[in-house]
């Protein structure tokens, strides 16, 4: 009953993305969102 589950100790795997890559991706996403909002605002103004 008191057996511990056995896990493979394969060492640490490399992170899928580094912190710098995550920061860059977040900034890119925010910039794209800002551009889209600006484009929508211009489109709405042009229609009126």
C-alpha positions in Angstrom: 0.0 0.0 0.0 2.8 2.4 0.8 4.5 2.1 -2.6 5.6 5.3 -4.3 5.0 5.9 -7.9 8.1 5.5 -10.0 8.9 8.4 -12.3 11.5 8.5 -15.0 14.3 10.9 -14.1 15.3 12.0 -17.6 16.6 15.3 -16.4 15.2 18.7 -17.3 14.0 19.3 -20.8 14.6 22.6 -22.5 12.0 25.2 -22.2 9.8 25.6 -25.3 10.4 29.3 -25.3 12.8 31.5 -23.5 11.6 34.5 -21.5 12.9 36.8 -24.1 11.0 35.0 -26.8 7.8 35.1 -24.7 8.3 38.9 -24.1 8.8 39.5 -27.8 5.7 37.4 -28.7 3.6 39.3 -26.2 4.8 42.7 -27.5 4.1 41.6 -31.1 0.6 40.5 -30.1 -0.1 43.8 -28.4 1.2 45.8 -31.3 -1.0 43.8 -33.8 -4.0 44.4 -31.6 -3.2 48.1 -31.4 -2.8 48.3 -35.2 -6.2 46.5 -35.7 -8.0 48.9 -33.3 -6.4 51.9 -35.1 -7.5 50.5 -38.5 -11.0 49.9 -37.3 -11.2 53.4 -35.9 -10.0 54.8 -39.3 -12.5 52.7 -41.2 -15.4 53.8 -38.9 -14.4 57.5 -39.3 -14.1 57.1 -43.1 -17.6 55.6 -43.4 -19.1 58.5 -41.5 
